[in-house]
Amino acid sequence: MTSAGIQRELKRLGFDDAWIRYRGGSYETAETIGKYKVEFEVQASGDLQCIIWNPETPCITIYIHMESRTAVLSALKYSPKCTIDGTMKRGEGTREMLAAAFDIAKARGADRVQLHDESTITCESGETIKLGAFSFIRTGMTWYEKHFGFKPLPEFQEEYDVAKQLRKSLPLTELRGKPCSYFDRKTTARILRELDLDFGEIVWEKSL
C-alpha cells in the first residue's frame, strides 16, 4: 500500500493526520527484533508508527494512537523476505509475523488493534480476489476472525450477525466446490448484496 493509501485507511478509522509527518525509513535503518527488521517512527504528537520491513518494501505497517491506545493495522504484504533469513512461509509465516507485530504493538502501549479487511489472495489461476469476503462466503468466518479472533465493532455487529444467518440460505455445498477464481469482484459483490452486507465498511477489532 502506498503512503497515500495508508493515509486514506487511517482517515477512515478516524486518525486523520496519522501519516502526515511520517518521514520514511528503510530495511537498513530498522532494528532487529526476533526474525524481523522493525522500524519505529515517533510522531510529533507522540503517536508511533511501526513497520516490519523486507529489503524492498514494508511487510506490515501499524500505527499506534497513544491516547486511545489503539493500533491500526494499515498494511500487510506477504514476501518470503519478511523474515531476516528470507524464507518466510506463505500462510503460516504470515500468521506468525502478524502475531509478532501485535506483540510489538502491545509492548509499545496498545491495548487493541483495528483494521478494515482489505486482505487479498492470489488464486492458482493467478487472479487476485478479496480474501475476507471469499473466506466469509465459503466458511462463515473471515481470515482475521478465524486466526486472530477479530470481531466487528458493536455498531457493525448486528449487520454481520444478520448476514451470517442469511448465509445459511446460500447453496453452500455448491459454493464450496467452486474454484477460487469464481469469487471475482462481480460475483462476490452479488453474493454480499444477497446477504445485505456492506463488507468493506466494517471495522474489525481485537484486544491485545
N, C-alpha and C positions, 0 to 999 in steps of 0.2 A: 504494500500500500504506500502511495506517495505521501509526502508531508501534507499536501492539500487534502488528500483523502482522510488522513488521520485527523486533521483539523475538523473536517465535516463530521466525522464519527464522534469526536469528543463534544462537539457542539450539540449533536443530537441527544447526548446524555447529560447536557446541562453544564459542561465545563468549557464555556465559550472561548476563553483566551488561553487554553491549556498549551497550545503548540506554538504560540506567537514568539516566545523568547527562546525556543529550542535552537541551539547553535550547531547541533550536529556533532558527530564523532566518528569513530571507526573501530574496526576489529583490533587494530594495533594499540589504540589507547585504552581499550577496555581491560578490566581486571579479570583474573581467573577465579571463578567460583565453581568448584567441582569440575564437571565436564564442559563448562560453558565459559564464554567470554562475555562479561556483563559490564555494561556502562551505566553510570548514574549521572544524570544531569539535573542539578538543583536549579529550580526556577527562582526568579526574584521574589515570588510570593511565598517561597518555602516549600512549594509542591515539588514532587520528584518524578522524573522520567527515568524508567528502567528499560534498557534494551539488551537483549541477548543477540549477539552478532554471529554471523558466519563471515568468512573473509570478504564477501562482497556486499551483502545486504543484511538488514535486521531479520532475525527469525521470529522474535517476539518483541512487541512494544507494549509496555504497561505504564500508564500514567497514574500516579498516586496523588489524590487530592487530600492533603494532610488534615485540613479542618474537619472534613466529613469522614476521614479515614477510609475513603472509598478508592479502590483501584479500578481502573478501566483498562480492560484488555482491548486495545485498539488495532492490533495487527498480529497475525500469526501466519508464518510461511514455513513449510517444510523444506529442508535441504539436508542431505547426509552430512554436510559440513557444519551443521548447527552445533555438533559436538566437536571438541578440540581435535579428536582423533580422526574426524571426517568420516565416521562410519555409522552415523545415527540411523536406526531403522525406521522406516515409514510405519505409522500406526503406533506401535509400542514405544518407539523413541519419541514421537511427538507427545504422547501422553506423559511420558517421564519428564520431558522438557517443560511442559505446562505445569506439572506438579512442582517442579523446581522453581519455576517463575512465581507461582503462587506462594511458595515458602519464602522466597526473597521479598515479595511484597508484604507479607505478614511481618517478617523480621524488620522491615522498614516502616512499620506503623499502620498498615492497612488491616482492617478487620472484615472487609468484604470485597468482592470483585464483581464488576458488572460488565455486560457486553451486549451488543446486538449480534445475532448469529449470522455472520456473513461467510461462514465456512464453505469451502468447495471441495469437491473430489473429482479426480480425473478418471473416467471410465476406461475400460480396456480398449474401447474404440477410439480413445483419445479425446472424447468430448468431456468438457468440464461442466458439472452441474452443481446446484446448491445442496450441500451435504445435510444441512439442518432439516429442510423440508423433505428431502428424499428419505432420511432416516425416520422422520416422524410418520410419513405416509406408510413406509414399509413395516416399521416396528412399534409405532405408538410413542416413541421417545426420540428426542434429538441426541446427537453425539455428545454434546456438552451435558445434557441431562443424564444420560446413561453412565458416562465415565467419570463425571465430576460432581453430579448432584445439583446442577444449576436448576433454579426454579424461576418462573416468571415473577416479576414484581406483582404485588397484590392487585394493582389496577388492571393487570392483564390476565390474572389467574382464571376468572370466570370464563372469559372468551376461550382460553386454552382448554379448560375442562369441558366446555360445550363441544369444542372441536374433537376432543378425544372420544366423546360419546358418539358424535356423528360419524367419526372414522369407522366405527364398527359396522356401519351400513355399507361401506365400500366393498367391492369384490376383492377382499384381501388376498385370498389364495391366488387369484389371477394376477394381482399386482406384484406379489412376491415372486412370481415366475417371470416377470418382465426384466429384460436386461437393464443395467444401469442407465444406458443411453436413452431409454424410453422416457426417463424423467427429465426431459429438457424443460426449458423455461416455460414454454407454452403449455405443456401437459401438466406440469406442477402447478402453474397458476390456475388452471381449470379445476384441478382437484381441490386446491385450497379454497377456491370460491364455493365449491360444494360444501366445504366444511365451515364456511363463513369465518375463515381465519386469516387475519392480516398478519402473516408471519413476520414480515420484515419490520413491523413496528414494535414487536415485543422486546422489552428489556429484561434480560436474564440476570440473576444474581446468585452468588454463592457466598456463604460465610467462610471466613478463614480461621 
